[in-house]
Amino acid sequence: MVENEIRDGVEPLFSDAATALGIEFRFFEDRVPGRFLLPEVMGGGVAWLDVDLDGWQDLYFTNGAVLVPGTASAAETAPGNRLYLSRRGLRFSDVSLVSGSSDTGYGQGVAAGDFDADGFPDLFISNYGRDVLYHNNGDGTYSDITQSASIGDPLWSTSAVWLDLNDDGHLDLYCANYMDVTPGNSEPCLYEGRVGYCGPGKFNGLRDSVWLSDGTGGFRDGAAELGLEAPPSKGLAICAVDLDRDLRAEIYVANDMESNLLFTRTPAVGAPAQPDVVKWRELASLAGAAVGGDGLNEASMGIAAADYDNDGQVDLYLTHYYQMKNTLYRNLGGLLFEDNSLRSGVAATSLSFLGFGTVPLDFNRDGWQDIFVANGHVLGPAIEPNAMTPQLLMNDGRRFRDVSSRAGPYFVDAWIGRGVSAGDFDNNGSTDVAVSHIDRPVSVLRNETSADSAWLGLRLSRIDRRSCCGARVKVTIGDRTTEQSLSAGGSYLSTNDDRLLFYGSPAAALAEVEVLWPDGVSSMYSVPVNQHYQVLQGREPSGAVR
């Protein structure tokens, strides 16, 4: 197969449908000439979530704000974060103000999760500054309950993820924090005589935050209690995903030029069993997933977790700095990983880029997870390259090949890409992608790839509304069987559609589904294909959206 050959003759095609859908938004970075305050170039996050439970994915963007009151750009106004409500996937309406969810802090990440188990997804907004928790009232509006919930801090927070950290049935929050960047300690750096933003080596890292739910709407600091402590680092992305097939999610944190973190609840060999005590331990170095294969720290920005080689183990793909390879950690089982970047081809595809948000997606429905990457430099417009083309990496089962130039006009234009979220907004069984940029409006990339296959979409839930993160799903459609593990977080500052998509033989009428729930219970279903389903543990799948 030559470098640009397309698997099975299926040509990729994505079109930017943002304007046609009524989505017109640009991240307000508050960049001031002569000032080099790093948040100006880090961008914002994106979330696909079903705000009103109508079966259609809505879209949330974090937005920047004036960083230093009284500065030259302070005359400009940022409208706050934006919430777009889907009208059956045909149009989106900006309901930011009426919904009460348009936080006006300097927005970074957005994490969606139903922390109070009322069925409606709530929103945690991580900011450069005070974080915000929005409670979904179930009527299309949100309430800021940050103060009453005692959650959040004034640090530079980035990506966050909701997960039941202590197995008490309530969602808790792990929030990655970045660096101690302030207007007072920021200054420009010189790059071959040109002035630009300083990198992470100029600043101190911060400890991440862990917020434990009390089950009644309040939170407390739980890092020490659960063993979720590590030295201060520079976190930019986080993913909760089962990496050892025990149906319990690990936590993986991507750090910028610091060792990455991997927390697990699996007890150490020889440790006494403590069934009533939940303790985490950090073992990224032991697992081989802390640094690259050469033993050096890498500038980790985004995470795309998926089983790329279909061996039943979830692998980790990380985006990195310009002229530094992106890394694919192949999962060997037993919480052991190897740097497979060279053999898989991802090293060769990434050296000319600086990657941020990234998501797995099977764009051509062949049963192999491909990868989307948003690229763009961080040093500033005076230093080239700055804007970069995004990438679509096709997985042929052996290697990844860059097929971006054949995927549509968006991929041949140059952008400064940041947050990325994947979701099937039009409910047609194809994964679409939303991207937030610096300097330009957001894009919503409709996947128009013509692939002949049957498909199945599944959203997992439990009667007690406890988290399903870590559940494993095996689906057979015709002569193809594939398996996926339900994860949370990933990408960069963003939240993906929480539904799983499976593909198989186009002539198949039924899909055979096996769900292994986090409590170890197995459920079997047989359902018609080409539909999305709500799968409630202990009941037959329902709620198909056509």
Wavefront OBJ file of the C-alpha trace (Angstrom):
o trace
v 0.000 0.000 0.000
v 1.489 3.368 -0.993
v 1.471 6.232 1.495
v -1.731 7.909 0.314
v -3.671 4.855 -0.781
v -7.140 4.719 0.734
v -8.236 1.516 2.444
v -10.967 -0.349 0.513
v -11.302 2.634 -1.842
v -13.338 4.632 0.695
v -12.394 8.290 0.251
v -12.598 10.438 3.407
v -14.788 13.514 3.177
v -15.534 16.108 5.851
v -17.270 19.447 5.287
v -17.317 22.419 7.663
v -21.024 22.823 8.418
v -20.779 25.318 11.294
v -22.248 28.310 9.477
v -24.998 26.302 7.806
v -25.964 24.890 11.211
v -26.191 28.365 12.766
v -23.010 28.041 14.829
v -21.027 31.255 14.652
v -18.506 31.561 17.455
v -14.866 32.530 17.798
v -12.798 32.066 20.938
v -11.845 35.417 22.478
v -8.171 35.019 23.390
v -7.619 38.643 24.553
v -4.262 38.886 22.848
v -2.589 42.245 23.553
v 0.277 43.507 21.339
v 3.547 43.421 23.256
v 2.118 41.263 26.055
v 3.031 37.586 26.190
v 0.665 36.069 28.742
v 0.531 32.371 27.880
v -3.246 31.756 28.259
v -3.712 33.964 25.177
v -2.495 31.159 22.908
v -3.860 28.046 24.668
v -7.438 28.221 23.354
v -10.623 26.674 24.709
v -12.562 23.435 24.953
v -15.594 21.862 23.305
v -18.286 19.467 24.532
v -20.909 17.389 22.764
v -23.676 16.583 25.260
v -27.423 16.036 25.270
v -28.515 18.922 27.497
v -32.277 18.269 27.282
v -32.250 14.471 26.792
v -34.020 14.640 23.425
v -31.570 12.213 21.807
v -29.668 14.914 19.871
v -26.210 16.168 20.770
v -25.940 19.817 21.766
v -22.696 21.792 21.668
v -20.866 23.821 24.315
v -17.795 26.028 23.840
v -15.679 27.698 26.513
v -14.652 31.266 25.751
v -11.895 33.603 26.845
v -12.278 36.936 28.641
v -10.290 40.048 29.466
v -7.230 38.764 31.285
v -6.061 42.005 32.879
v -8.700 44.715 33.475
v -7.645 48.081 32.103
v -5.372 46.747 29.384
v -5.559 47.782 25.736
v -8.015 45.056 24.770
v -10.337 45.591 27.707
v -12.624 47.695 25.550
v -13.512 44.542 23.692
v -16.195 42.372 25.204
v -16.321 38.603 25.261
v -19.837 37.147 25.308
v -18.929 34.336 27.691
v -19.160 30.612 27.047
v -21.622 29.464 24.392
v -24.278 26.741 24.435
v -25.905 25.731 21.141
v -29.044 23.588 21.356
v -29.627 21.108 18.537
v -32.855 21.241 16.549
v -32.846 17.584 15.483
v -29.383 17.973 13.997
v -30.594 20.366 11.288
v -29.918 23.672 13.015
v -28.490 24.870 16.314
v -29.810 27.738 18.420
v -27.596 29.879 20.642
v -29.238 29.562 24.074
v -26.215 30.682 26.077
v -27.799 33.609 27.870
v -31.268 32.183 28.427
v -29.745 28.913 29.707
v -27.648 30.686 32.321
v -24.526 28.775 31.291
v -22.481 31.602 29.727
v -19.743 31.887 32.339
v -17.627 34.999 31.700
v -14.377 33.757 33.240
v -11.379 32.935 31.080
v -12.626 29.543 29.919
v -10.376 26.557 29.359
v -11.933 23.103 29.759
v -15.467 21.730 29.959
v -16.385 18.420 31.605
v -19.958 17.114 31.367
v -21.291 14.692 33.976
v -24.446 14.051 36.006
v -22.951 14.548 39.468
v -26.306 14.567 41.309
v -27.788 11.602 39.392
v -30.952 13.418 38.331
v -30.516 12.271 34.740
v -29.372 15.606 33.295
v -25.711 16.392 32.462
v -24.105 19.097 34.583
v -21.061 21.151 33.528
v -17.765 21.835 35.249
v -15.909 24.742 33.649
v -12.175 24.887 34.330
v -10.823 28.404 34.004
v -7.666 30.414 34.140
v -8.931 31.666 37.474
v -12.041 30.665 39.419
v -13.654 27.430 38.182
v -17.433 27.096 37.841
v -19.923 24.259 38.420
v -23.244 24.538 36.578
v -26.169 22.393 37.705
v -28.549 21.330 34.936
v -32.039 22.192 36.191
v -33.734 19.856 33.709
v -35.733 22.631 32.045
v -33.084 23.938 29.665
v -31.436 26.181 32.244
v -28.344 25.929 34.432
v -27.558 27.334 37.876
v -24.105 28.360 39.091
v -23.693 26.380 42.322
v -19.915 26.711 42.623
v -19.984 28.438 45.988
v -22.603 26.227 47.637
v -20.881 23.101 46.304
v -17.469 24.238 47.603
v -15.734 23.153 44.418
v -13.045 24.688 42.242
v -9.994 26.854 42.845
v -8.324 30.005 41.436
v -5.463 28.094 39.776
v -4.934 27.734 36.040
v -7.121 24.677 35.513
v -7.244 22.864 32.187
v -8.905 19.495 31.529
v -11.215 17.728 33.986
v -13.110 14.441 34.145
v -16.053 13.140 36.188
v -15.532 9.698 37.746
v -16.595 7.847 40.892
v -13.209 7.938 42.577
v -14.100 6.231 45.866
v -16.779 3.761 44.732
v -19.557 5.337 46.793
v -21.923 5.739 43.824
v -21.411 9.497 43.431
v -19.472 11.241 40.688
v -16.315 13.007 41.808
v -14.023 15.263 39.785
v -10.345 15.134 38.903
v -9.112 18.436 37.467
v -5.673 18.883 35.911
v -3.891 22.144 36.688
v -1.175 23.676 34.527
v 1.324 26.343 35.641
v 1.719 29.391 37.887
v 1.570 31.874 35.013
v 0.611 35.412 36.056
v 0.904 38.862 34.450
v 3.667 39.551 36.952
v 5.935 36.653 35.964
v 5.294 36.659 32.218
v 7.798 38.068 29.771
v 8.645 37.398 26.118
v 11.262 34.923 24.993
v 13.558 35.241 21.972
v 13.592 32.625 19.227
v 16.361 33.308 16.707
v 15.889 37.020 17.206
v 12.080 36.960 17.119
v 9.883 37.610 20.134
v 7.366 34.978 21.222
v 5.635 33.313 24.140
v 7.795 31.458 26.654
v 7.393 27.715 27.026
v 6.693 25.577 30.104
v 10.346 25.564 31.218
v 9.937 29.146 32.466
v 7.167 28.387 34.948
v 6.401 26.125 37.899
v 3.869 23.348 37.619
v 0.839 22.952 39.882
v -0.734 20.098 41.795
v -3.917 18.702 40.296
v -7.207 19.036 42.163
v -9.419 16.186 43.346
v -12.979 16.958 44.442
v -14.924 14.253 46.302
v -18.719 14.414 46.340
v -20.537 14.157 49.663
v -23.649 12.888 47.880
v -25.719 15.931 48.817
v -24.331 18.486 46.361
v -21.116 19.395 48.175
v -17.471 18.562 47.506
v -14.235 18.381 49.463
v -10.553 18.027 48.629
v -9.899 14.281 48.411
v -6.417 13.986 46.870
v -4.584 12.894 50.020
v -7.440 10.713 51.246
v -7.437 8.615 48.062
v -3.728 8.642 47.244
v -4.334 10.778 44.154
v -1.291 12.893 44.863
v 1.738 13.512 42.710
v 4.445 16.182 42.614
v 3.412 19.457 40.965
v 3.296 19.009 37.201
v 1.869 20.715 34.120
v -1.364 18.963 33.195
v -3.168 19.690 29.928
v -5.331 16.638 29.207
v -6.910 13.828 31.179
v -8.693 10.596 30.366
v -10.524 8.042 32.522
v -10.451 4.651 30.815
v -10.083 0.971 31.757
v -6.520 0.063 30.791
v -6.283 -3.385 32.433
v -9.699 -4.940 31.642
v -10.884 -5.029 35.248
v -13.959 -2.869 34.422
v -12.611 -0.001 36.560
v -11.226 3.089 34.892
v -7.664 4.250 35.371
v -6.805 7.975 35.247
v -4.201 9.125 32.748
v -2.907 12.715 32.791
v -0.900 14.243 29.930
v 1.704 16.720 31.232
v 3.620 19.365 29.300
v 7.363 18.545 29.431
v 6.824 16.625 32.671
v 6.317 12.905 33.179
v 2.734 11.833 32.487
v 0.685 10.299 35.311
v -1.185 6.994 35.461
v -3.320 6.272 38.521
v -4.917 2.891 39.161
v -6.994 1.308 41.924
v -5.322 -2.029 41.293
v -3.407 -2.939 44.500
v 0.327 -3.435 44.366
v 1.639 -7.003 44.215
v 1.702 -8.444 47.726
v -0.338 -5.590 49.231
v -2.996 -6.688 51.742
v -6.572 -6.501 50.525
v -8.644 -3.631 51.936
v -12.121 -4.097 50.454
v -13.645 -1.083 52.215
v -10.832 1.352 51.407
v -10.314 2.840 47.951
v -6.720 3.889 47.385
v -5.099 4.899 44.143
v -1.418 4.594 43.255
v 0.588 6.273 40.530
v 2.618 3.965 38.276
v 3.162 5.646 34.912
v 6.920 5.059 35.047
v 6.520 1.391 35.998
v 3.913 1.013 33.244
v 6.125 2.548 30.564
v 3.671 5.378 29.884
v 5.335 8.308 31.663
v 7.841 9.380 28.991
v 8.703 8.508 25.418
v 10.589 5.403 24.412
v 13.866 7.355 24.519
v 13.337 8.104 28.205
v 12.723 11.828 27.701
v 9.780 13.937 28.804
v 7.457 15.028 26.004
v 5.179 18.045 25.625
v 1.916 16.159 26.004
v -1.141 18.187 24.988
v -3.961 15.852 23.910
v -5.043 12.236 24.488
v -6.961 9.914 22.163
v -7.587 6.595 23.946
v -8.801 3.624 21.873
v -7.975 0.023 21.001
v -6.072 0.820 17.811
v -4.846 -2.720 17.098
v -8.087 -4.508 18.081
v -6.355 -6.755 20.612
v -8.812 -5.966 23.417
v -6.503 -3.501 25.180
v -7.008 0.273 25.108
v -3.975 2.150 23.740
v -3.001 5.792 24.303
v -2.197 8.308 21.567
v -0.690 11.630 22.688
v -0.073 14.842 20.739
v 3.199 16.708 21.243
v 5.328 19.681 20.284
v 6.620 20.783 16.883
v 9.491 18.623 15.592
v 8.827 16.166 18.425
v 6.923 13.019 17.515
v 3.427 12.269 18.729
v 3.424 9.061 20.759
v 1.357 5.895 20.565
v 1.632 3.849 23.738
v 0.637 0.303 22.819
v -1.082 -1.495 25.676
v 0.630 -4.848 26.298
v -1.791 -5.858 29.054
v -1.269 -5.889 32.802
v -0.765 -2.105 32.858
v 2.370 -2.321 30.731
v 2.929 -0.167 27.640
v 5.497 0.253 24.887
v 6.217 3.275 22.711
v 4.980 2.045 19.328
v 5.256 5.397 17.552
v 7.850 4.394 14.987
v 6.371 1.039 13.971
v 2.830 2.393 13.833
v 3.795 5.338 11.634
v 2.522 8.074 13.959
v 6.035 9.448 14.511
v 6.551 10.111 10.807
v 3.153 11.805 10.477
v 3.688 14.242 13.337
v 7.175 15.776 13.226
v 6.094 18.806 11.167
v 3.169 19.614 13.460
v 2.315 20.765 16.976
v -0.744 18.844 18.100
v -3.456 19.781 20.587
v -6.953 18.260 20.610
v -7.231 14.742 19.231
v -9.978 12.117 19.045
v -10.334 8.527 17.837
v -12.962 7.878 15.165
v -13.646 5.167 12.614
v -14.297 7.567 9.734
v -14.518 4.841 7.051
v -16.413 2.288 9.187
v -13.894 -0.498 8.612
v -13.629 -1.540 12.255
v -10.248 0.160 12.881
v -10.036 3.362 14.919
v -8.542 6.292 12.996
v -7.330 9.578 14.522
v -8.144 13.272 14.059
v -5.592 15.867 15.246
v -5.935 19.655 15.513
v -2.588 21.401 15.053
v -1.186 24.881 15.600
v 1.882 26.491 17.184
v 2.034 28.420 20.477
v 4.949 30.826 20.138
v 2.957 33.603 18.461
v 2.336 34.997 14.966
v 5.841 36.439 14.590
v 7.351 32.968 14.530
v 6.755 30.521 11.713
v 5.190 28.080 11.369
v 2.176 29.314 13.317
v -1.073 28.086 11.768
v -0.958 24.456 10.598
v -3.127 22.041 8.668
v -5.131 19.537 10.739
v -4.660 15.809 10.237
v -6.740 12.729 9.589
v -4.749 9.556 10.192
v -6.141 6.379 8.638
v -5.516 3.115 10.487
v -5.121 0.193 8.070
v -4.651 -2.330 10.878
v -0.873 -2.135 10.718
v 0.106 1.518 10.358
v -1.370 5.000 10.380
v -1.248 7.006 7.165
v -1.940 10.712 6.778
v -4.878 11.051 4.359
v -5.672 14.656 5.287
v -5.114 16.122 1.826
v -7.969 13.994 0.486
v -10.438 14.640 3.309
v -11.923 18.001 2.239
v -11.135 21.731 2.110
v -10.829 22.089 5.892
v -7.763 19.846 5.867
v -5.833 21.838 3.261
v -6.296 25.156 5.065
v -4.055 26.279 7.947
v -5.532 26.787 11.431
v -4.428 27.227 15.010
v -6.423 24.319 16.391
v -7.029 23.726 20.069
v -10.024 21.937 21.672
v -11.591 19.022 19.764
v -14.683 16.947 20.497
v -16.133 13.981 18.600
v -19.868 13.262 18.311
v -22.597 12.092 15.956
v -24.627 15.311 15.882
v -26.932 14.261 13.018
v -27.529 10.716 14.348
v -26.563 9.033 11.084
v -23.971 6.715 12.575
v -20.885 8.683 11.494
v -18.587 10.512 13.894
v -18.450 14.261 13.317
v -15.863 16.602 14.857
v -16.120 20.053 16.465
v -12.943 22.157 16.674
v -12.167 25.405 18.498
v -9.431 27.625 17.052
v -7.337 30.677 17.821
v -7.897 33.658 15.461
v -10.734 32.000 13.510
v -14.300 30.771 14.141
v -15.024 27.252 15.324
v -15.651 24.456 12.842
v -18.144 21.604 12.905
v -16.882 18.936 10.535
v -19.706 16.817 9.192
v -18.453 13.348 8.277
v -19.712 12.761 4.726
v -17.487 9.773 3.995
v -19.440 7.307 1.875
v -18.905 3.940 3.561
v -21.157 0.955 2.958
v -21.803 -0.610 6.356
v -24.451 -1.217 8.967
v -23.980 0.633 12.242
v -25.149 0.702 15.843
v -25.013 3.476 18.438
v -25.223 2.730 22.170
v -25.510 4.955 25.220
v -25.062 3.034 28.465
v -26.842 3.880 31.712
v -27.829 2.262 34.991
v -31.074 2.420 36.934
v -29.224 3.867 39.944
v -27.536 6.348 37.535
v -24.077 5.359 38.728
v -21.219 5.851 36.321
v -20.788 3.301 33.532
v -17.204 4.355 32.811
v -15.121 1.216 32.387
v -17.934 -0.909 30.979
v -16.950 -3.094 28.044
v -19.179 -3.624 25.003
v -18.820 -6.300 22.326
v -20.961 -6.003 19.182
v -21.318 -8.404 16.263
v -22.823 -7.046 13.046
v -22.775 -9.654 10.319
v -19.314 -11.176 10.114
v -17.552 -8.440 12.121
v -17.142 -8.397 15.908
v -15.602 -5.386 17.651
v -15.188 -4.360 21.265
v -14.936 -0.970 22.970
v -14.520 0.273 26.531
v -16.521 3.276 27.725
v -14.201 6.128 28.694
v -14.525 9.740 29.840
v -12.454 12.807 29.064
v -9.592 12.724 26.591
v -8.710 15.114 23.763
v -7.718 18.564 25.099
v -10.007 20.630 27.375
v -13.011 18.791 25.906
v -15.819 16.236 26.340
v -16.849 13.769 23.639
v -20.284 12.348 22.825
v -20.703 9.522 25.385
v -22.286 7.116 22.874
v -20.336 4.235 21.335
v -20.500 3.514 17.592
v -20.004 0.080 16.007
v -19.908 -1.001 12.353
v -20.341 -4.222 10.401
v -21.597 -5.966 7.282
v -23.978 -3.774 5.232
v -26.426 -6.631 4.675
v -26.874 -7.333 8.391
v -30.288 -6.597 9.864
v -29.515 -7.306 13.525
v -26.654 -6.614 15.901
v -25.719 -8.974 18.724
v -24.640 -6.954 21.760
v -22.895 -8.027 24.947
v -22.364 -5.453 27.704
v -20.094 -6.214 30.628
v -21.065 -3.641 33.235
v -18.679 -2.172 35.850
v -20.267 -4.398 38.532
v -19.333 -7.493 36.502
v -22.887 -8.292 35.362
v -23.204 -9.293 31.703
v -26.188 -8.386 29.517
v -27.015 -9.708 26.057
v -29.199 -7.986 23.475
v -30.255 -8.461 19.862
v -31.392 -5.239 18.177
v -32.012 -3.865 14.659
v -29.054 -1.985 13.179
v -28.715 1.599 11.905
v -30.105 3.193 15.060
v -28.948 4.769 18.302
v -30.163 3.086 21.503
v -30.295 3.869 25.185
v -29.136 0.732 27.008
v -30.342 0.683 30.607
v -28.848 -2.107 32.671
v -31.412 -4.798 33.372
v -33.807 -3.657 30.652
v -34.151 -3.992 26.905
v -32.549 -1.233 24.784
v -34.909 1.607 23.965
v -35.127 5.197 22.887
v -33.911 4.750 19.321
v -33.578 8.057 17.478
v -34.297 7.893 13.752
l 1 2 3 4 5 6 7 8 9 10 11 12 13 14 15 16 17 18 19 20 21 22 23 24 25 26 27 28 29 30 31 32 33 34 35 36 37 38 39 40 41 42 43 44 45 46 47 48 49 50 51 52 53 54 55 56 57 58 59 60 61 62 63 64 65 66 67 68 69 70 71 72 73 74 75 76 77 78 79 80 81 82 83 84 85 86 87 88 89 90 91 92 93 94 95 96 97 98 99 100 101 102 103 104 105 106 107 108 109 110 111 112 113 114 115 116 117 118 119 120 121 122 123 124 125 126 127 128 129 130 131 132 133 134 135 136 137 138 139 140 141 142 143 144 145 146 147 148 149 150 151 152 153 154 155 156 157 158 159 160 161 162 163 164 165 166 167 168 169 170 171 172 173 174 175 176 177 178 179 180 181 182 183 184 185 186 187 188 189 190 191 192 193 194 195 196 197 198 199 200 201 202 203 204 205 206 207 208 209 210 211 212 213 214 215 216 217 218 219 220 221 222 223 224 225 226 227 228 229 230 231 232 233 234 235 236 237 238 239 240 241 242 243 244 245 246 247 248 249 250 251 252 253 254 255 256 257 258 259 260 261 262 263 264 265 266 267 268 269 270 271 272 273 274 275 276 277 278 279 280 281 282 283 284 285 286 287 288 289 290 291 292 293 294 295 296 297 298 299 300 301 302 303 304 305 306 307 308 309 310 311 312 313 314 315 316 317 318 319 320 321 322 323 324 325 326 327 328 329 330 331 332 333 334 335 336 337 338 339 340 341 342 343 344 345 346 347 348 349 350 351 352 353 354 355 356 357 358 359 360 361 362 363 364 365 366 367 368 369 370 371 372 373 374 375 376 377 378 379 380 381 382 383 384 385 386 387 388 389 390 391 392 393 394 395 396 397 398 399 400 401 402 403 404 405 406 407 408 409 410 411 412 413 414 415 416 417 418 419 420 421 422 423 424 425 426 427 428 429 430 431 432 433 434 435 436 437 438 439 440 441 442 443 444 445 446 447 448 449 450 451 452 453 454 455 456 457 458 459 460 461 462 463 464 465 466 467 468 469 470 471 472 473 474 475 476 477 478 479 480 481 482 483 484 485 486 487 488 489 490 491 492 493 494 495 496 497 498 499 500 501 502 503 504 505 506 507 508 509 510 511 512 513 514 515 516 517 518 519 520 521 522 523 524 525 526 527 528 529 530 531 532 533 534 535 536 537 538 539 540 541 542 543 544 545 546
